[in-house]
Amino acid sequence: MKPRLILGLQLVACSLLFSACGYTTRSMIKDKFRTIYIKPFLNKIDITRETNTATRYKVYKPMLETDITRSVINKFLFDGNVRPVAEDSADLILKGELVEFRRDPLRYTDNDEVEEYRINLIANLSLWDRKEDKLVWEEKNFTGDAIYFVSGSQAKSEELAINDALDDLSRRIVERVVEQW
């Protein structure tokens, strides 16, 4: 091959290499934040609130706030960008409160029986810089959800759907923490 052709191919290869997209699996969070303390989530669901036609069926699962805390910690461990630690050695503190747990019917059979539900876990979140005692961001009504069928080939139990909603909520929380603010 001619030297000019080889040089031309090398230049094209280098330009393609350096013009690739900027996708990375690294966190966009600042380098000064390496650790996080996940404060146990609080249960702020008001089960005494009066119902109306839109929310006439109240549902509640005991200890759901504990499950959320554990799931968020596990997601941070799996993600690896920010490491969960004890409060006194953390760079960030994540505070959360469960404000609503909903199970809404989505689809009915011809006999008006519910065929499909959506589970929603709704939380209020705030992220704090522990060293400066400063609010970094705050989110209200942060939602994780899951859809499930009660019968048929795609049927699953409500407990499995709740676990899927927990997984979805914790994944979204970790993404929100490690993305660039």
Secondary structure, 3 states (H helix, E strand, C coil): CCHHHHHHHHHHHHHHHHCCCCCCCCCCCCCCCCEEEECCCEECCCCCCCCCCCCCCCCCCCCHHHHHHHHHHHHHHHHCCCEECCHHHCCEEEEEEEEEEEEEEEEECCCCCEEEEEEEEEEEEEEEECCCCEEEEEEEEEEEEEEEECCCCCECCHHHHHHHHHHHHHHHHHHHHHCCC
